[in-house]
Amino acid sequence: MQDPCGNCGRKFDRSPGYLLGSIYFNYGVTALLVVVIYFSLYFGKVLAGRQLLAVTAGFSLLFPVCFFRHARGLWIAFDEVFDPWPNEEEARALAKDKPLP
């Protein structure tokens, strides 16, 4: 992940541990999809018990790896809504280094 953004200069990794919040997005979306897939296949009588377990277990292991980058993007967008960049502290740090355009 490039830090800062080449176009606007926004820092993506604003502080140590900042991107850990994306884990919650990744977990939440994965859990929601596993529940929906499981009950859809269970009540649709598409797969038997062990097959259903294998499909949902495989999905719950592979999907978070593929969704990792999108979860980070969702976390950054969520943070941008509630704490726009630059905040006061970041603006002061940027003013010391160089003036904002």
N, C-alpha and C positions, 0 to 999 in steps of 0.2 A: 504494500500500500504506500503510495507516494505521499510524503508529508513534507511540506505543505502542498496544497492544491496548486497546480501550475497556472491555473487561470485567475483565481481570486485570492490566493495566498492563505486560505483558511487552513488552520492546523487541525488535522484529524485526530491526532493523539494529544489531546489538550493537557493531560497530566498522567502520572503513573496510575495504571489501573483504569483509565477512562473507558477503554473499550470492553471492559468486563461486563458491562451492562448488555452487550450484544448477546451474551450467553443466555440471558433470560428470554430474549426474543427467539433465539434458536430453539431453546427448550420448549417454550410455549407453543410455537407453530408446529414443532415435531409432535408434541403430545396431543395437540388438537387433531392433527392429521391421522395419527395412529388410532385414536379413538374412533374417528369417523370411518376410517378404512376397516377397522376391526368389526364394528357393528354393521357396516354395510355388507361386508362379506359374510358375516355370521347370519344375519337375518335374511340375506339373499340366498342362503344355502348354496353358495358358490364353492366353498372349500370345506374340507373336513377339519377337525380340531387341530391336528398336528400340522397340516398344511397351512392353516390360518395362522398358527403360532409362528411358523417359519417365515411366512410372508411379512407379517407385522414386525417380527424381530429383525429381519433383514432390512426392512424399510427404516426402522428406528435407528439402525446403525449407519446406513448409507446416506439418508436424507440430510442429517445435520452437517455432514462433511460437505455436501454439495451446496447447502444453504448458508454456509458460514459467511461468505462475502456479502450476501444479501441481508443477513442478520446485522452485520456491521453497518451497512447502509441504512437500515431501518433505525438502528440505535442513534446514528448520527443525525438522521432526520428528526427523530423524536426529541433529541437534545436541542436541536436547532430551534424547534418550536418553543420550548420552555426556557432555554438559555441561549439566546442568539449569540453568534460569534461576531466580533470580539466582545467579551464581557468587560467590566471595568478594569479588572486586574490585567487581562490580556491587552487591552487598549493602552494601559500605562506601559506595559513591557514593549509593545510595538512602537510607542512614541519614543522610547529611549533608543531603540535600534534605528528606526527610520520613520518618517512621517507617513501616515496613511494617504493614499492617493485620493 
